[in-house]
Amino acid sequence: MGTTTTPTIGRSVLVAAFATALALGAGPSAAATSADDGWKGEGGLALSAADNAKVDAYADQAQRAERSISVDVRVAALASGAELVGFDHRLKTPDSLKRKVATSLKEHPEQNVDAVLRSLGDAVRYTLQWPDGTYTDGVSAASALLSAWGNDSTKWSNTWGRTSGYKGLNTGWRAPGSGQLFEVQFHTPASKHAQEVTHLLYEEQRLPSTTPTRKAELQAQQDAVFAAVPVPPGADRLTRPAPLPVPAMG
C-alpha cells in the first residue's frame, strides 16, 4: 500500500475545478405533513402531533444542510477517484425518519424526541466506492479532505478486520456551520454488493418477532456472504483522520 499524505489543496480550488461536474439541483423534497396531525406506521408505531411536527422540522433542516454537505462529499469523491453510489437517495424520506424515531422511542421510552433527533447520524448519507487496488488510499484521501474542510469525525466503524459478519467502513461526521450529522460509507464493489444482498436478511433479523433460532440462521447466511468479500490491502488498518489542531490563544 502506498503512503497517503493529507491533501493540502484547498476546498475552494477543488470546487472551482469541478464546478461543471457539481451542478447540483435541489435535493429530494420532503413530504409535506400537517403539524396538526400525528403519525402512524406499521407494527403499532406512532408519533404524537407534537413529536411529528418536530421530525418534520428536522427533515427540513437536514434537507437545507444537505446541499453544502453534498458539495464537500462530491468534491472529495472526485478528488480521490471514488464512485459516488446511490446519490439520489442521500436523504432519508420523512416517513423513514418517523419510523426510525418512533421505533427508538418505543424501545427506549426514557428518551424524548429531541434526544433521538440529536443522535440521528444517517438522515443525510452517502456511499463512496473504489476498486480493491485503490480503496485504502482513496479512503485516506477522501476522509482527510472532509476533515480538512471542517467536518468533525463523530464515528469510525472499521469492520474489515472481522472474521465474520459485515465488512466495510461506516463513518459519521458533523458538518461545520449547520452542525448536521451525516454518514459516509466507504465500500468496494464486492462489499457494497454483499451489503445489498444481506439487507433483507438483516431487516428480518432485527425484528422483535424473529425467533432466536431464525436469527441465528439469518446471521449464518449473512456471514457466508461477507466471508466471500476480499479485504483490500491495508483496509483493516484504516483509522480516522487526525483532528485539526486548535489555534493557540494569543
Secondary structure by P-SEA (a helix, b strand, c coil): ccccccccccaaaaaaaaccccccccccccbbbbccbbbbbcccccccaaaaaaaaaaaaaaaaaaaaaaaaaaaaaaaacccccccccccccaaaaaaaaaaaaaacccccaaaaaaaccccccbbbbbcccaaaaaaaaaaaaaaaacccccbbbbccccccccbbbbbbbbbccccbbbbbbbbcaaaaaaaaaaaaaaaaaacccccaaaaaaaaaaaaaaaaacccccccccccccccccccccc
